[in-house]
Amino acid sequence: MTSLSVNINKIATLRNSRGGNTPNLQKVAKDCERFGAQGITVHPRPDQRHIRYQDIRELKPILTTEFNIEGYPSNDFIELVNENKPAQVTLVPDSPTALTSNSGWDVKSNFEFLKDVVQEFKNNGIRVSIFIDPILHQIEWAKKTGTDRIELYTENYAVQYAKGNKKGIQPYIEAARFSKNIGLGINAGHDLNLDNLNFWAKQIPEIAEVSIGHALISDALYLGLENTIQLYRRALNIEHGIEL
């Protein structure tokens, strides 16, 4: 069964647009858990334009599901993660000015750096995932870093699916099978939504977790947060006969 981790960055963006504490990020995170989310994801940026470092300190003690912190492993980020010890840290290659994630790591070119970061987090009891494109030799290099999992960057799949090209999932199927065969856990995320998620889940049952934020929060504006989370859970696991 594939788990759903809800990325709550967009809630923080809405709060920050007016100042104050509306909507209340901690309450929304707890409500997501209560409504069926199996994890909460945050992706702090250096300018703290949505998730603030203090948010992470306040979320950690109240969450009961898996806490996943994504980000570029700068010194400040590494210190923040080690301080709060989430269940999982996902390493992304974003530059400080990036609007959103737009590529996976070139692990081979950054091998020594990533290997050291992975080891530091694992020494602190934190599961590590590396954000990566479905490129087999890069996945092989990721395995060499000692990471526990990879997170497949799924934007290209989403773009191809929207164009009606279901064959766009083939590189991801191959990447997932390869990853499983070499002993890596597999996550996925970016531009997954209610249109493309069920096809993805049926084709790639090896996925342990998906992290979804923008589409899910956008759907919740029309469908309500509880209903939306339930719909995403069903889309992920309908082939397993899961009834929520």
N, C-alpha and C positions, 0 to 999 in steps of 0.2 A: 504494500500500500504506500502510495506517495504522499508525503506530508506537505501541508500548505503553511508556509511562513508568510505573514502579512507585513509588508514594508510600510511603515507609518510615516515616512518622510513627508508625504503630501499633507498630512495632518499638521505637522510642525510648520510647514510653509504657510498654511492658512492661518495658524496662530500668530506667526511672526509678522504677517502682513498688517496686523492691527495692534500688535503689542499685547500686553496682558496675558491671560491664560485661557483664552477661548478660541478654539476648542481645547479642552484639557487633555494633553497628550497621554498622561498616565491613565486617565479614565478610559480613553479610547483603546489603549493597549489592553487593558484588563477586559474591556467589552469584547474586543476581538477574540481573546482567549475564551471568554464565556460563550461566544457565538460559534466556536468551533475551530478557530485557528490553532494550529499545532506548534506555532512558533511566531516570534516577533523579530523583524529585521529592521535595522537602522543603518543609515549610511551617512555618517557625519562628514562634512567638508571642512577644509581649513578655515573658510570664512564663516562657518556655522550658520549658513543662510537658511537652513531648515532645522535639522537635528543639531542641538547644542551639546557640547560635552557634558554639561550639567544634567541634561536630559538622561543621558546614559547612566549617570550615577544615581538618578532617581528611579529609573526603570528597573535596574538590576535587582534590587531587593523585593520588588513587588510582583515580578513575573513568575509564573509557575510552569510555563512551557519553555521550549528552547529559545534562548536569546542568541541572535546572530548579528554581529557587528561587521559591516562591510567597510572597506576603505583602502586608500593607498597607504602603505606602511611607512609613513614618515615617523620621525622620532616621537612627535607628539601623539600620533595615533597608536604607536606601539605601547607607549606609556599608559595611555587611556585604556587600552584593551587589557593589559596586564593588571591594571588597577582593579578592573571590574570583572575580569574572568568570566566572559560569556561562555555558553556551551560551544559556540563556534565563532571563528573569525574567518571572513572571506576577503582575500587579498585581491584588490583590483588595481589596474595600472593607470587609473585616471590621473591626469595632470590637475593641479590645483584650480585651473580655470575651466575645467570641463563642465558642461551643463549637466551631462549624465554619462553613464558608462557607454563607450562607443567601440570597444575592442577588448579582446582578451590579451593576456600576457604573451610576449615573446619570451618564453621561459628559458630557452637555450641561451639567449643573449643576456639574461638577467639571473642566470643560474646561481652564482655564488651568493648574490644578494638575497634571493628568495630562499635558498637553502638555510642561510643564517637566521632569517626571520621565522621561517617555519619551525626550526629547531627551538628558538626562544619561546615561541608560543606553546609548543608541545611540552617543553620543560615546565611550563606553568599550568599544564593540565587542560589546555584549550585545543579542541579539534580545529584543524586548519583545512580550508578549501581555497583553491586557486582558480580565479576567474579566467576562462580560457576559450578560445575558438575550437571548433571540432576538427583539429588538425592532429593527426596521429603522432607525428614525431614530437610535437609540442607536449602532448599528453605524456609521452614516454619520458620527456625531460622533467615534467611535473612530478612523475612518480619518483624520480631520482632525488628530488628535494626532500623527500620524506613526508610530503603532505598526505593527509588522510583522504581528502576528496578533491574533486574538481567541480567547478560550476560552469556548465556549458552556457556560453553567451548566445542567446537564441534570437537575436534581432533578425538575422538573415532568414531564419526559418519563418518568422512571423511575416516578413515582407513577402516571401515567396508564397506562403499559404494564402495571403490576402489577394494575390494575383491569380489564384486558382492552381498554382503549381505545387501539388502535394509531394512531388518528388524532391522538393527542397529539404525534406526531412532526412533524406538518405545519409548525408554526411554525419548527422547527429546519431542515427541508428548505429552506424559503423563506429563512431567515437565512443558511444555508450558501451557497446559490446567489447571493444578493445580495452576500455578502462576497467570494466568488470573483470576481464581476463587477466589483467595485470594487478588486480587487487586494490583498485581505487574505488571509493564511493563516489556517487555521481549526483550532483545537484543541477539545477537549471534555473535560468531567469533572464528576463528582459523582453518586454513586449508580448508576453504570454497573456491571453485574455479568454473570455468565454467563447469566442468564435473558434480559436485554434487549440485550446487546451486539451479537449477530450481526444482529438486525433493524435496529438502529441503523446498523451498518456497511454493510449492503446498501442502505439507503435514502439514506445520506449518504456517498458515496465521496469527497467533497471533503475529509473530515477528515484532517489531516496527522498528528495525534497525540491519543491519549487518555491521561489521567493517572488512575490508579486505585489506591486504597490500601485503604480499609476493607474492601470486599467481597473483594478479592483476598487480603489477609492472613487474613481470616476463613475463606475457602475453603481456604487452605493448611493450616489446623489439621486439616482432615479429609483433604485430597487430597495434601498435601505441596507444598512451595514450587516445586520444579522442574516437577512435573506441572501445577500450577495456572497457572504462567506460560505453559506450552505451550498449555493449554486456552484461555486468554485470547487468545493470539496466533492460534490457529485460529479462534476466534469472530470476531475482527476481520477476518480475511483469507480465510475459507473460500470466499467468492464469487470470489476471484481464483485459486483452485486452489492455494493455498500449502500445501505439505506440510512440516511441521517435524519 
